[in-house]
Amino acid sequence: MQDDDKQQDTSVDPRSFTDKRILEEHSREEVERWRKEADERHKHWMSVMHNSYGRD
């Protein structure tokens, strides 16, 4: 019984359900804009993290 549960867990990707649900509720353009904004914010955060100002 436990082997069946483990097999089922690895075959289900929760992101696909989430992405599908989001795309049903929002336009593809809106979702793409959010992804681009998140990527830009991540790049900015990484540049802040690697900034040596104030470390010396």
Secondary structure, DSSP 8 states (H G I E B T S, - for coil): -HHHHHHHHHH--HHHHHHHHHHHHS-HHHHHHHHHHHHHHHHHHHHHHT--TTT-
